[in-house]
Amino acid sequence: SQKIEQNSEALNIQEGKTATLTCNYTNYSPAYLQWYRQDPGRGPVFLLLIRENEKEKRKERLKVTFDTTLKQSLFHITASQPADSATYLCALISGSARQLTFGSGTQLTVLP
Amino acid sequence: NAGVTQTPKFQVLKTGQSMTLQCAQDMNHEYMSWYRQDPGMGLRLIHYSVGAGITDQGEVPNGYNVSRSTTEDFPLRLLSAAPSQTSVYFCASSSRGRGTEAFFGQGTRLTVV
């Protein structure tokens, strides 16, 4: 069956360190992979998109990698800050579909 | 810029009652969708629409109806509320083209007692 797994439900890191979040998928052939940030009581907010033929994408302190052989995306936040504390969701779009399929998210806490 | 507006923000229903969750977007987006979010389950797609007059089912459509009479509005109807429908509901919209970012509303927290 199709499955999207994000690493541990919660991740705590020290301010200034690099946070690395993992998104693994099985039985998908995603054409696109997106990452969203969700704060408590709010809707998800789009961060980055990476296409199947792209290995890496960067935006300011954010970096996303996409390995279709390993069926994995890594999401990095460098020089993390307490304001980066939130839940991060990965989402796939596969085949000819338009719909997003989401992972369950990783709750990141950056400790001062 | 309002973006995607959902009403109400909170709602308590009794089992068997019906209600409509409202969703409106002002970005002229063709694609709209409804998700529910439950602890540990992530966002699951209920129904979606690729344009006015066109709707389709997502992963968990049972107990919900939708219609899309205008580009702007995409209401979600609960026909006969059940405790299993207690959840947070999000509406999202995106423009034409695959892979484009989705814009989400603030959510509706629904409790069915």
Interface residues (C-beta under 8 A of the other chain):
Chain A: I4 E9 A31 Y32 Q34 Y36 G41 R42 G43 P44 V45 F46 L49 R51 L89 A91 I93 R98 Q99 L100 T101 F102 G103 S104 G105
Chain B: V4 Y31 S33 Y35 G40 M41 G42 L43 R44 L45 Y48 V50 G58 F90 A92 R98 G99 E101 A102 F103 F104 G105 Q106 G107
